[in-house]
Amino acid sequence: MKRKFLVGVARKKIIAREFLWFVVIVVLAAPLAYFFVSTLDLVAEGDVFTENEKNFIAELYLFAYVFNFVGLYLVRLIVLTIQVLSARQK
C-alpha cells in the first residue's frame, strides 16, 4: 500500500513539473516571438499598414510563436535527457 502511494506521489510530481515547464514555455515564447518579428524591422509601404500587411505580420508572429515554443521545449527535453544520462553514470 505504501509503495502505491509513493508511486502516485511521484507521478503527481512529474505531472506538476511538466505542467510548470509548459506554462513557463508558453509565457517565454511570446516575448521571443515579438523580438523575432521586431528584428525584421517591417515598414509600411505608405503611411500606415494595409490590411494585407497587418495579416502578414500577425501570421509571421504566430509562426514565430510556434517556432519558439517548439524550440524551447526541445531545449528543455535535451537538458532533461542530459541530466538523466549523467545521473545513470554516477
Backbone as ProteinMPNN parsed JSONL, in Angstrom:
{"seq_chain_A": "MKRKFLVGVARKKIIAREFLWFVVIVVLAAPLAYFFVSTLDLVAEGDVFTENEKNFIAELYLFAYVFNFVGLYLVRLIVLTIQVLSARQK", "coords_chain_A": {"N_chain_A": [[0.824, -1.19, 0.0], [1.927, 1.239, 0.81], [3.908, 1.56, -1.118], [2.406, 1.934, -3.467], [1.289, 4.391, -2.887], [3.579, 6.003, -2.866], [4.395, 5.778, -5.527], [2.228, 6.997, -6.77], [2.496, 9.598, -5.772], [4.948, 10.276, -6.897], [4.286, 10.275, -9.624], [2.462, 12.397, -9.653], [4.176, 14.488, -9.011], [5.816, 14.525, -11.264], [3.953, 15.17, -13.268], [3.143, 17.674, -12.332], [5.571, 19.091, -12.531], [6.023, 18.995, -15.313], [3.783, 20.414, -16.189], [4.338, 22.914, -15.088], [6.671, 23.58, -16.518], [5.51, 23.704, -19.061], [3.812, 25.951, -18.8], [5.738, 27.939, -18.303], [7.159, 27.878, -20.718], [5.153, 28.597, -22.532], [4.747, 31.227, -21.729], [7.317, 32.363, -22.124], [7.659, 32.101, -24.881], [6.142, 34.056, -26.134], [7.33, 36.773, -25.756], [9.761, 36.226, -27.031], [8.959, 35.663, -29.65], [7.944, 38.164, -30.298], [10.329, 39.71, -30.218], [11.663, 38.485, -32.327], [10.021, 39.153, -34.547], [10.194, 41.922, -34.387], [12.873, 42.362, -34.96], [12.944, 42.058, -37.663], [12.181, 44.455, -38.669], [9.893, 45.575, -40.045], [8.37, 47.653, -42.434], [5.853, 49.946, -43.346], [4.347, 50.308, -46.588], [3.048, 52.623, -47.295], [1.796, 55.351, -45.368], [0.527, 54.027, -43.284], [0.006, 50.603, -42.222], [-1.445, 48.32, -44.533], [-4.413, 46.229, -44.673], [-3.682, 43.681, -45.611], [-0.939, 43.692, -45.073], [-0.997, 43.872, -42.283], [-2.217, 41.435, -41.689], [-0.229, 39.722, -42.649], [1.878, 40.301, -40.857], [0.707, 39.44, -38.48], [0.415, 36.694, -39.025], [3.1, 36.059, -39.329], [4.019, 36.569, -36.738], [2.578, 34.597, -35.342], [3.677, 32.277, -36.492], [6.339, 32.616, -35.616], [5.91, 32.424, -32.88], [5.026, 29.75, -32.548], [7.291, 28.443, -33.537], [9.23, 29.272, -31.64], [8.088, 28.161, -29.332], [8.218, 25.388, -29.846], [10.987, 25.15, -30.151], [11.967, 25.956, -27.592], [10.832, 23.943, -26.01], [12.092, 21.692, -27.046], [14.757, 22.233, -26.316], [14.46, 22.091, -23.56], [13.801, 19.364, -23.289], [16.174, 18.217, -24.216], [17.992, 19.074, -22.267], [16.887, 17.754, -20.055], [17.295, 15.102, -20.87], [20.092, 14.973, -20.897], [20.555, 15.341, -18.158], [19.381, 13.001, -17.129], [20.942, 11.008, -18.355], [23.48, 11.607, -17.302], [23.02, 11.141, -14.612], [22.692, 8.391, -14.479], [25.227, 7.434, -14.918], [26.655, 7.885, -12.622]], "CA_chain_A": [[0.0, 0.0, 0.0], [2.804, 2.396, 0.896], [4.595, 1.693, -2.395], [1.462, 2.522, -4.416], [1.18, 5.8, -2.532], [4.795, 6.674, -3.306], [4.359, 5.845, -6.987], [1.238, 8.022, -7.098], [3.086, 10.901, -5.469], [5.987, 10.515, -7.907], [3.605, 10.644, -10.874], [1.914, 13.74, -9.491], [5.292, 15.419, -9.071], [6.232, 14.614, -12.666], [2.914, 15.907, -13.991], [3.209, 19.069, -11.892], [6.776, 19.684, -13.098], [5.807, 19.18, -16.743], [2.827, 21.5, -16.362], [5.05, 24.148, -14.796], [7.513, 23.875, -17.677], [4.619, 24.091, -20.158], [3.4, 27.331, -18.56], [6.919, 28.798, -18.487], [7.471, 27.937, -22.147], [4.096, 29.389, -23.174], [4.995, 32.629, -21.398], [8.577, 32.803, -22.735], [7.595, 32.099, -26.34], [5.522, 35.295, -26.619], [8.293, 37.858, -25.979], [10.764, 35.825, -28.019], [8.348, 35.861, -30.966], [7.899, 39.616, -30.513], [11.675, 40.159, -30.56], [11.963, 37.97, -33.663], [9.305, 39.959, -35.538], [10.699, 43.304, -34.348], [14.188, 42.43, -35.606], [12.755, 42.119, -39.107], [12.019, 45.88, -38.961], [8.913, 45.701, -41.12], [7.99, 49.041, -42.668], [4.683, 50.069, -44.209], [4.607, 50.878, -47.908], [2.553, 54.003, -47.212], [1.861, 55.909, -44.02], [0.067, 53.004, -42.337], [-0.049, 49.254, -42.784], [-2.714, 47.895, -45.125], [-4.956, 45.021, -44.024], [-2.855, 42.538, -46.006], [0.321, 43.771, -44.335], [-1.31, 43.541, -40.893], [-2.426, 39.983, -41.642], [1.081, 39.088, -42.817], [2.618, 40.463, -39.608], [0.074, 38.559, -37.492], [0.796, 35.331, -39.373], [4.526, 35.933, -39.031], [4.128, 36.478, -35.275], [2.077, 33.277, -34.949], [4.704, 31.318, -36.89], [7.476, 32.784, -34.713], [5.5, 31.919, -31.57], [5.052, 28.283, -32.609], [8.697, 28.074, -33.697], [9.89, 29.453, -30.344], [7.522, 27.192, -28.403], [8.816, 24.079, -30.149], [12.417, 25.234, -29.87], [12.176, 25.959, -26.142], [10.507, 22.636, -25.459], [13.173, 20.776, -27.445], [15.902, 22.515, -25.46], [14.106, 21.554, -22.247], [13.918, 17.91, -23.362], [17.591, 17.88, -24.344], [18.597, 19.254, -20.944], [16.397, 16.653, -19.225], [17.972, 13.891, -21.317], [21.472, 15.033, -20.405], [20.512, 15.106, -16.727], [19.089, 11.585, -16.887], [22.115, 10.212, -18.738], [24.574, 11.831, -16.366], [22.657, 10.544, -13.319], [22.878, 6.949, -14.582], [26.652, 7.114, -14.93], [27.24, 8.046, -11.295]], "C_chain_A": [[0.872, 1.259, 0.0], [3.525, 2.638, -0.428], [3.676, 2.329, -3.437], [1.306, 4.015, -4.153], [2.393, 6.577, -3.03], [4.85, 6.81, -4.818], [3.37, 6.913, -7.43], [1.768, 9.423, -6.858], [4.152, 11.254, -6.505], [5.365, 10.928, -9.239], [3.045, 12.049, -10.793], [3.017, 14.795, -9.564], [5.759, 15.616, -10.515], [5.237, 15.427, -13.472], [2.96, 17.387, -13.614], [4.423, 19.77, -12.487], [6.606, 19.948, -14.592], [4.824, 20.32, -17.011], [3.491, 22.848, -16.101], [5.954, 24.545, -15.963], [6.673, 24.327, -18.865], [4.2, 25.55, -20.009], [4.564, 28.292, -18.789], [7.236, 28.957, -19.972], [6.422, 28.741, -22.904], [4.341, 30.879, -22.934], [6.263, 33.143, -22.09], [8.509, 32.896, -24.259], [7.025, 33.41, -26.88], [6.538, 36.436, -26.781], [9.387, 37.492, -26.983], [10.231, 35.991, -29.441], [8.267, 37.347, -31.297], [9.275, 40.148, -30.913], [12.073, 39.697, -31.96], [11.304, 38.839, -34.729], [9.845, 41.387, -35.549], [12.086, 43.422, -34.983], [14.081, 42.468, -37.126], [12.562, 43.555, -39.587], [11.095, 46.081, -40.163], [8.426, 47.15, -41.214], [6.808, 49.059, -43.624], [5.078, 50.699, -45.538], [4.165, 52.337, -47.948], [2.751, 54.53, -45.804], [1.495, 54.879, -42.957], [0.077, 51.65, -43.032], [-1.425, 49.0, -43.394], [-3.192, 46.649, -44.388], [-4.126, 43.787, -44.367], [-1.533, 42.523, -45.255], [0.119, 43.431, -42.862], [-1.512, 42.039, -40.731], [-1.102, 39.233, -41.77], [1.887, 39.15, -41.521], [2.038, 39.551, -38.531], [0.438, 37.1, -37.758], [2.263, 35.07, -39.067], [4.752, 35.798, -37.532], [3.672, 35.1, -34.794], [3.091, 32.191, -35.302], [5.901, 31.395, -35.945], [7.152, 32.238, -33.328], [5.572, 30.392, -31.531], [6.496, 27.79, -32.717], [9.44, 28.182, -32.369], [9.376, 28.459, -29.315], [8.166, 25.825, -28.597], [10.306, 24.089, -29.811], [12.723, 25.204, -28.377], [11.885, 24.591, -25.537], [11.56, 21.596, -25.835], [14.417, 20.991, -26.59], [15.661, 21.942, -24.074], [14.239, 20.032, -22.226], [15.372, 17.472, -23.489], [18.291, 18.011, -22.998], [18.163, 18.131, -20.014], [17.093, 15.344, -19.591], [19.416, 13.857, -20.82], [21.515, 14.781, -18.908], [20.285, 13.63, -16.396], [20.306, 10.728, -17.219], [23.281, 10.405, -17.785], [24.279, 11.238, -14.993], [22.873, 9.036, -13.347], [24.355, 6.561, -14.493], [27.298, 7.208, -13.558], [27.205, 6.779, -10.487]], "O_chain_A": [[0.592, 2.22, -0.716], [3.732, 3.786, -0.821], [4.119, 3.177, -4.211], [1.203, 4.809, -5.088], [2.254, 7.682, -3.556], [5.298, 7.832, -5.338], [3.646, 7.657, -8.37], [1.519, 10.332, -7.65], [4.244, 12.402, -6.939], [5.867, 11.833, -9.905], [3.138, 12.814, -11.754], [2.809, 15.875, -10.118], [6.058, 16.735, -10.933], [5.628, 16.278, -14.271], [2.831, 18.254, -14.478], [4.323, 20.923, -12.906], [7.0, 21.005, -15.084], [5.008, 21.099, -17.947], [3.233, 23.816, -16.816], [5.996, 25.712, -16.35], [7.072, 25.232, -19.598], [4.229, 26.305, -20.981], [4.389, 29.344, -19.403], [7.546, 30.059, -20.426], [6.761, 29.489, -23.822], [4.16, 31.694, -23.838], [6.266, 34.265, -22.596], [9.232, 33.69, -24.861], [7.392, 33.832, -27.977], [6.603, 37.024, -27.86], [9.882, 38.358, -27.704], [10.965, 36.411, -30.336], [8.493, 37.747, -32.439], [9.382, 40.948, -31.843], [12.74, 40.427, -32.693], [11.949, 39.222, -35.705], [9.943, 42.0, -36.612], [12.435, 44.486, -35.494], [15.027, 42.868, -37.804], [12.754, 43.848, -40.767], [11.48, 46.683, -41.165], [8.113, 47.782, -40.205], [6.76, 48.293, -44.587], [6.005, 51.506, -45.615], [4.824, 53.18, -48.558], [3.73, 54.207, -45.132], [2.074, 54.859, -41.87], [0.147, 51.56, -44.258], [-2.444, 49.414, -42.841], [-2.461, 46.081, -43.576], [-3.893, 42.94, -43.505], [-1.059, 41.463, -44.846], [0.966, 42.776, -42.255], [-1.042, 41.44, -39.764], [-0.877, 38.233, -41.087], [2.509, 38.163, -41.13], [2.785, 38.954, -37.755], [0.734, 36.352, -36.826], [2.625, 33.989, -38.602], [5.585, 35.001, -37.1], [4.315, 34.504, -33.93], [3.338, 31.287, -34.504], [6.424, 30.364, -35.519], [8.015, 31.654, -32.672], [6.116, 29.815, -30.59], [6.874, 26.823, -32.055], [10.198, 27.281, -32.009], [10.156, 27.96, -28.502], [8.602, 25.188, -27.639], [10.819, 23.125, -29.243], [13.639, 24.504, -27.944], [12.609, 24.133, -24.654], [11.883, 20.718, -25.034], [15.061, 20.024, -26.183], [16.57, 21.365, -23.477], [14.736, 19.47, -21.251], [15.758, 16.45, -22.921], [19.095, 17.154, -22.628], [18.982, 17.607, -19.259], [17.443, 14.562, -18.707], [19.897, 12.816, -20.372], [22.407, 14.084, -18.425], [20.919, 13.083, -15.494], [20.663, 9.828, -16.458], [24.0, 9.45, -17.491], [25.209, 10.867, -14.277], [23.212, 8.455, -12.316], [24.681, 5.466, -14.036], [28.383, 6.665, -13.351], [27.664, 6.762, -9.345]]}, "name": "protein", "num_of_chains": 1, "seq": "MKRKFLVGVARKKIIAREFLWFVVIVVLAAPLAYFFVSTLDLVAEGDVFTENEKNFIAELYLFAYVFNFVGLYLVRLIVLTIQVLSARQK"}
